[in-house]
Amino acid sequence: MTQGVKGTISAKRVCPQCGGRKGYYAEACRSCKVYPKPMLGRKGVLHPAWKRGFEIDRDGYIRTYNPNHPWPRKNGYVRENVRVMELHIGHRLKPNEVVHHKDGNKTNNDLHNLEIMTSSAHSREHRKLDGAPWLYRGPRKLNAESVAVIKKRLRSGESQQKIADDFGVAQTLISFISRGKVWCHVS
């Protein structure tokens, strides 16, 4: 084979196994090359990147390695608070149940800090804790008569913050009332 002529194959660029093209420094072409797979089948403790079977996910929860769990997350990890509670009660959680951290610390998985709640009760609890009283459907601070007074005061130009302070509610709720997002049936 000739060297240096455009379009010809140099002897050094021929695959010894199939005769096809290969890179200058490669031992074989891409289709003949055997790629090493040293980590194939090595999972869990046998894998060299093993980190003792737990990690903290992006939501701040501790996840432990348990690929045999019926609802594992990515790569066989399960939230530790779920495992602790399931071991305590002796059965798996029902689909509508969640485990709530009483102190709000997602890494504190002590049994005394955990409680089982329904999904709806858990959402309601967090709306109360996160300071969103206008979303909490507990005892209402406003009734139709007070909303009518609020709307009248808004029409007269009084500030939303002043009205909110007088009625003991968040300014956001007064804003929602003025924009017609809530209490729109009251005039």
C-alpha positions in Angstrom: 0.0 0.0 0.0 1.2 3.4 -0.8 1.7 6.1 1.8 0.9 9.7 1.5 -1.6 9.5 -1.4 -5.0 10.9 -0.5 -7.7 8.2 -0.3 -5.5 5.2 0.3 -5.1 3.3 3.5 -1.7 3.2 5.1 -0.5 -0.2 6.3 -0.3 1.1 9.8 -4.1 2.0 9.7 -5.4 -1.4 8.8 -7.2 -3.5 11.5 -5.2 -6.8 11.9 -8.5 -8.8 12.6 -10.9 -7.6 9.9 -8.8 -5.5 7.5 -10.9 -2.4 8.1 -9.8 1.1 9.0 -8.5 1.8 12.5 -7.0 4.8 14.2 -3.2 5.4 14.0 -2.5 4.4 17.6 -5.4 1.9 18.0 -4.8 -1.8 18.2 -8.0 -2.7 16.3 -10.9 -0.9 14.6 -14.0 0.1 16.7 -16.0 -2.9 15.7 -13.3 -5.4 16.6 -12.1 -3.7 19.8 -13.0 -5.4 23.1 -14.0 -2.9 25.6 -13.3 -3.8 29.3 -16.3 -4.1 31.6 -14.7 -4.3 35.0 -17.8 -3.2 37.0 -20.2 -5.5 35.2 -22.3 -7.3 37.9 -20.5 -5.6 40.8 -23.2 -3.9 42.9 -23.5 -2.9 46.4 -20.6 -3.7 48.7 -18.6 -5.3 45.8 -18.6 -2.0 43.8 -15.4 0.1 44.4 -17.5 3.3 44.6 -19.6 1.9 47.5 -20.4 4.6 50.1 -21.6 2.5 53.0 -25.1 2.1 51.7 -26.6 5.5 52.3 -26.8 8.9 50.7 -28.6 12.2 51.1 -31.0 12.9 48.2 -31.6 16.4 46.7 -34.7 16.8 49.0 -32.5 16.4 52.1 -33.7 12.9 53.1 -31.3 10.0 54.0 -31.7 7.1 51.6 -30.4 3.6 52.4 -29.6 0.8 49.9 -32.3 -1.8 49.9 -33.0 -3.2 46.4 -35.4 -5.8 47.7 -37.9 -3.1 49.0 -41.1 -3.1 47.0 -40.9 0.7 46.3 -37.2 1.4 45.9 -36.2 4.7 44.3 -33.4 5.1 41.8 -30.6 2.5 42.1 -32.3 0.5 44.8 -32.3 3.2 47.5 -35.2 3.8 49.9 -35.8 6.7 52.3 -34.6 5.7 55.7 -37.6 7.3 57.5 -39.9 4.9 55.6 -37.8 1.9 56.5 -37.6 2.8 60.2 -41.3 3.2 60.4 -42.1 0.0 58.5 -39.8 -2.0 60.7 -41.6 -0.4 63.8 -45.1 -1.2 62.6 -44.3 -4.6 61.1 -45.7 -4.0 57.7 -45.3 -1.8 54.6 -46.9 1.6 54.4 -50.2 1.8 52.6 -50.1 3.8 49.3 -51.9 6.9 50.9 -49.6 7.0 54.0 -46.5 9.1 54.4 -44.0 9.4 57.2 -43.8 12.9 58.8 -40.8 14.3 60.7 -42.3 16.1 63.8 -39.3 18.4 64.3 -38.9 19.2 60.5 -35.4 17.8 60.5 -35.3 15.3 57.5 -32.2 13.6 58.7 -33.5 12.9 62.3 -35.0 9.5 61.8 -35.4 8.7 65.5 -38.6 6.7 66.0 -39.9 9.3 68.5 -39.6 12.0 65.8 -41.6 10.1 63.1 -45.3 9.6 62.7 -47.5 8.1 60.0 -50.0 10.5 58.4 -52.3 10.3 55.3 -51.1 12.3 52.4 -53.9 14.9 52.8 -53.2 15.3 56.5 -49.5 15.7 55.8 -50.1 18.4 53.2 -52.4 20.2 55.6 -49.8 20.0 58.4 -47.1 21.5 56.1 -49.4 24.3 54.9 -49.9 25.3 58.6 -46.1 24.9 59.4 -44.9 26.8 56.3 -46.8 29.9 57.2 -49.5 29.7 54.5 -52.7 30.4 56.6 -54.7 31.3 53.6 -54.3 27.8 52.2 -55.0 26.1 55.5 -58.7 25.0 55.6 -58.9 25.0 59.4 -61.1 27.3 61.4 -61.7 30.4 59.3 -60.9 33.9 60.5 -63.2 35.5 57.9 -66.8 35.2 57.2 -69.0 36.7 54.4 -69.8 39.8 56.4 -66.1 40.6 57.2 -65.2 40.0 53.6 -67.8 42.5 52.5 -66.3 45.0 54.9 -62.8 44.2 53.5 -64.0 44.8 49.9 -65.6 48.1 50.9 -62.3 49.3 52.6 -60.3 48.2 49.6 -62.6 50.3 47.3 -62.1 53.3 49.5 -58.3 53.0 48.9 -57.1 51.7 52.3 -53.8 49.7 52.2 -54.0 45.9 52.1 -51.5 45.6 55.0 -53.5 47.8 57.3 -56.7 45.8 56.6 -54.8 42.5 57.0 -53.5 43.7 60.4 -57.0 44.7 61.5 -58.5 41.3 60.7 -55.5 39.2 61.8 -54.8 37.6 58.4 -52.0 37.6 55.9 -51.7 40.5 53.5 -51.6 37.9 50.7 -55.2 36.9 51.6 -56.3 40.5 51.3 -54.6 40.6 47.9 -56.4 37.5 46.8 -59.7 39.0 47.9 -59.0 42.2 45.9 -58.1 40.3 42.8 -61.1 38.0 43.0 -59.2 34.7 43.6 -61.0 33.9 46.8 -64.4 35.0 48.3 -65.4 36.1 44.8 -69.1 35.2 45.5 -69.2 38.0 48.1 -69.7 41.6 46.8 
